[in-house]
Amino acid sequence: MAIDSSANNGSKRKPSGGSAPSSSGGRRARRVRMTGAERREQLLDIGRTLFAERGYEGTSVEEIAAKAGVSKPVVYEHFGGKEGLYAVVVDREMRQLLDMVTGALTAGHPRELLEQAAFALLDYIETFTDGFRILVRDSPVAQSTGTFASLISDIATQVEDILGLEFKARGFDPKLAPLYAQALVGMVALTGQWWVDTRKPKKAEVAAHLVNLAWHGLGNLEARPRLIGHRKS
């Protein structure tokens, strides 16, 4: 029996024009390569998220690379490894928080300055929650990159000068300003560490109660503390 060669030949015939069907055109689109700076930022964003969720020890270079769609050597090329990437993330978060606190401390009544400091930290926690979660963990890298304790010390230094002037004006020993600065900032920071998970009560109420304790002391607490500054939320 004769074989219909035209049918076989037709089944092997390529589409006219030699191009792939239009339905596959999207899949064949060429992927745009990132610049070195863009890739670095991508790795930092991915690392920041993973460090916040799982901590330093729970995060691997393999996972960072996989989420970025690159090989492990790319991570090593940009940061020298996981430790280097972590150090950059921590340093950025510390600078962000310090800038927010420093920028918030404007002229005003000393009690309002306390409100501003409390709001600055709570604002940071609310806006940069992942960053705060990273900062409150123990850092495995060198002290120069900072831990939560050293961060508190850095912020307290910003508050110290303001307290020193206030102490001097009131006839107190200005040499005690560093002690009080550490105590006040530590109180706000540790309360913020608790608030990051609970988010209750509202931010303004938390700030009011923190300032209430700092300003009046336990012996003269207001039953219903109020904010005196322009910020109410």
HELIX and SHEET records of a PDB file:
HELIX    1   1 SER A    5  SER A   11  1                                   7    
HELIX    2   2 SER A   16  GLY A   18  5                                   3    
HELIX    3   3 SER A   22  SER A   24  5                                   3    
HELIX    4   4 GLY A   36  ARG A   54  1                                  19    
HELIX    5   5 VAL A   61  ALA A   68  1                                   8    
HELIX    6   6 LYS A   72  PHE A   79  1                                   8    
HELIX    7   7 LYS A   82  ALA A  104  1                                  23    
HELIX    8   8 PRO A  110  THR A  127  1                                  18    
HELIX    9   9 THR A  129  LEU A  135  1                                   7    
HELIX   10  10 GLN A  143  THR A  145  5                                   3    
HELIX   11  11 PHE A  148  ALA A  169  1                                  22    
HELIX   12  12 PRO A  174  LEU A  176  5                                   3    
HELIX   13  13 ALA A  177  THR A  198  1                                  22    
HELIX   14  14 LYS A  203  HIS A  216  1                                  14    
HELIX   15  15 LEU A  218  ASN A  220  5                                   3    
END                                                                             
